[in-house]
């Protein structure tokens, strides 16, 4: 009988989960736990929902995939695991920035002012 791998099989996601957990900071550990869930349990919000729940200059972490239905009418910073092509175009056209979760971890190791989007 072989060892059954639980959690994500993608090497980069597994490495991200470990790096987030090693920080021992509450917000990064929450994101690590969300990423450890199955793919079905990850969030995949549309832009209209993100627009409705954020304010100008917010920094948002989305432990899942951003989808492109809707528009953004204010500038925010979005750190996500993945993003659809249409969402990426709309985010860039609104003046917002799209970065990876790893980049946000490097820029803000304490996690201050970061919101998790469930």
RADA-V738316 format. One record per pair of residues at least 12 apart in sequence whose C-alpha atoms are under 8 Angstrom apart, sorted by the first residue. I is the first residue (numbers start at 1). J is the second residue. D is the distance in whole Angstrom. If there is no record, write none. Layout:
<<I/J/D> <I/J/D>>
This chain:
<<7/36/5> <7/37/6> <7/38/6> <8/36/7> <8/37/8> <8/38/7> <8/39/8> <13/35/8> <16/32/8> <16/102/7> <17/32/5> <17/33/8> <17/35/7> <17/36/7> <18/32/8> <20/32/6> <20/105/8> <23/109/8> <25/110/7> <25/111/8> <27/111/6> <28/111/7> <31/63/6> <31/116/8> <34/63/7> <35/63/6> <35/64/8> <42/63/7> <42/64/5> <43/62/7> <43/63/7> <43/64/5> <43/65/7> <43/118/6> <44/64/6> <44/65/5> <44/66/5> <44/67/6> <45/65/7> <45/66/6> <45/67/6> <46/66/6> <46/67/5> <46/68/6> <46/69/5> <46/70/7> <47/66/7> <47/67/6> <47/68/6> <47/69/6> <47/70/5> <47/71/6> <47/72/6> <47/87/7> <48/69/6> <48/70/4> <48/71/6> <48/72/7> <49/70/8> <50/72/8> <51/71/7> <51/72/5> <51/73/7> <51/74/8> <54/76/8> <55/74/7> <55/76/8> <56/74/5> <56/75/6> <56/76/6> <57/74/8> <57/75/6> <57/76/5> <57/77/7> <58/75/8> <58/76/5> <58/77/6> <58/113/8> <58/114/8> <58/115/8> <59/76/6> <59/77/5> <59/78/6> <59/79/8> <59/113/7> <59/114/5> <59/115/6> <60/76/8> <60/77/6> <60/78/5> <60/79/6> <60/114/6> <60/115/5> <60/116/6> <60/117/7> <61/78/6> <61/79/5> <61/80/6> <61/101/7> <61/114/7> <61/115/6> <61/116/5> <61/117/6> <62/78/7> <62/79/6> <62/80/5> <62/81/7> <62/116/6> <62/117/5> <62/118/7> <63/80/6> <63/81/6> <63/116/8> <63/117/8> <63/118/8> <64/80/6> <64/81/5> <64/82/6> <65/80/7> <65/81/6> <65/82/5> <65/83/5> <65/84/7> <66/80/7> <66/82/6> <66/83/5> <66/84/6> <66/87/7> <67/83/6> <67/84/6> <67/86/8> <67/87/6> <68/84/6> <68/85/8> <68/86/5> <68/87/4> <68/88/8> <68/90/7> <69/87/7> <71/90/7> <72/90/7> <72/91/7> <72/94/6> <73/94/7> <74/94/7> <74/95/8> <74/96/7> <75/94/7> <75/95/6> <75/96/4> <75/97/8> <76/96/5> <76/97/7> <77/96/6> <77/97/5> <77/98/6> <77/99/7> <78/96/8> <78/97/6> <78/98/5> <78/99/6> <79/98/6> <79/99/5> <79/100/5> <79/101/5> <79/104/7> <80/98/8> <80/99/7> <80/100/6> <80/101/6> <81/100/6> <81/101/7>>
